[in-house]
Amino acid sequence: MKKQEVICYIAMVIISLFVLVPIILITIGTFTPRLELYKWPRGLIPSRFTSDSFISFAQSYGVMNGLKNSITVAVLTVIFSLLIGIPAGYSLSRFKFKGKSLFTVGVLTTRMFPIAILAVPLVKIYMGLGIYDSILGVAFIHTIFAFPFAILISHSIFASVPREFEEVAMVLGCSRLGAFRRTTLPLVAPGIAAIAIFAFIISWNEVFAATLLTLHNRTLPALIVARLEATTLDFLFASAFFMLVPCLVFIFIIRKRLLRMWGIILR
Amino acid sequence: MASVEFRNVTKKFGDVVAVNNVNFKARDREFLILVGPSGCGKSTTLRMVAGLEEVTEGEIYIGEELVNDLPPKDRDIAMVFQNYALYPHMNVYENMSFALRLRKFSKEEIDARVQEAASLLEIENLLDRKPKELSGGQRQRVAVGRAIVRKPKVFLFDEPLSNLDAKLRTQMRTELSKLHEKLRTTIIYVTHDQAEAMSMGDRIVVMRDGVIQQIDTPQKLYDHPINEFVAGFIGSPSMNFMDCTIVEENGIYADAGIFKVKIPEEFDLSKYIGKDVTFGIRPEDLHDREFIKDAKPENTFTAKVEVREPMGSDVFLYLEKDGKEILARVSAATKAEEGKEIEIAIDANKIHLFDKTTKKTII
């Protein structure tokens, strides 16, 4: 092996450990008997594996409701992001219009303002609109976080499909919409699925805005964060594990797709 | 089968005029070529026929029908694009049958038409392949096949050979010409390559900056270009141009400084006497003096051979005299050597003169 390759491998191992060790520890902690968690000194591998912590977490007050809220918010975020992102991305890739580059930059600048500085005005506006402490309200703010990515990614996906595909179809007998449905859509469908998953994850993981804008209708991460102060180790492990799993599963599903999309954007 | 007619058609993109008051008619069954440098509006013109661009002003007719507001799908046309635009998620058969499936043809009819087109294009053995498994030339054939199964009134080709290598391009030129013979459908074909235009078209429309310069058969364009632009654009290598003055001394002469050519007497240049004009001569109308026994002395000049480029059938000589560069295409038998002087005879019957201000052809 060359020197560069060796360095590369060492870096890969370090980065992997950095990411994997906490995940592994959390997983072990979740399935360790509750009392063993407080023992000192404690071995890495518990005396037995049990799903007691996990079940008690799932059954504890508010968790199931939080889960329901989280999923509802995430699904709404996906729908809103796609509704905004696909037409916008399509237009960016297909049409010339005044202020196009300004629009692209503008989309990105929505991510320039940390939510923290907007916190107070946001709460005030939400109260004024009557959507404070509502599922829809949280979905709106999560859509704000997700849609710039939805636009930029769908732009790059559409740009990778030559416009001639649709033009040929139109000449050969399709309407504009029919041409899109028959040629471009099947080609971009996997990419759009990836955008949907991406938006889902953004919403699933978001804590701050969800905490800020809700009181009773908390999403799962907001609920967990609210309880961090006064809770037990087993609850912490189980909740961390619970939040982690969907992300891991999704990352594995869209891994290849994601790499290809970044490739397109970088080019 | 149908003609395609443009009446006073103008296309603007915002303030930019892409196509300016264009009038022409592609006759029924004609192979008409639109040619011009890039950005001259030829592709836009073609896309207006297809309905992919809206017409700003004027009227387009396919056959007797005004098509300005007809969507592309109702125009009964087929188009082949430069990048082929074959659908990667469909195999060759599915690509070729796309238009027929849209129109809900019966399975037997689709099969018959695809097979017919495939055998015409010699791609029967590729029908179950995906586009990415095909070579450039094969993709080109499939794209053409997808267009011909339609049996449309008009074929539109937008630079279809530009992505092929030189040898394949020449071969496909011949095949497309043959295909036109067989199908006898009206074809409008866009290219920036004047050689392609010359070799394929029944007639050629030369465009520049959105304006039609000349519409004529290839030979007429070559022999009688209407202005300096067409003269320079058609023909390869391109025509030599130089400044000259019309003078009268026992007949009328074009005086270019390095030589003086006698203007054949049938041309009346009396109103140009004493004026500056542009002199044009094609490289093949300059000959090695040695092979022209009866060359008149006034139509000859000597120049230094800078570069000698043998092309097999003939030789390109890059000549220099008094700072002026001239290209001559002479017989391969020439004894010209680089760095030495050669005597060149000008074919006075083939000279062109262009007005300095209007750029129009005088003779």
Interface residues (C-beta under 8 A of the other chain):
Chain A: P162 E164 F165 E167 V168 A169 M170 V171 L172 G173 C174 S175 R176 R182 T183 P186 L187
Chain B: A50 G51 L52 P71 P72 K73 R75 I77 A78 M79 F81 N83 A85 Y87 P88 H89 F98 A99 L102 R103 R146 R150 L156
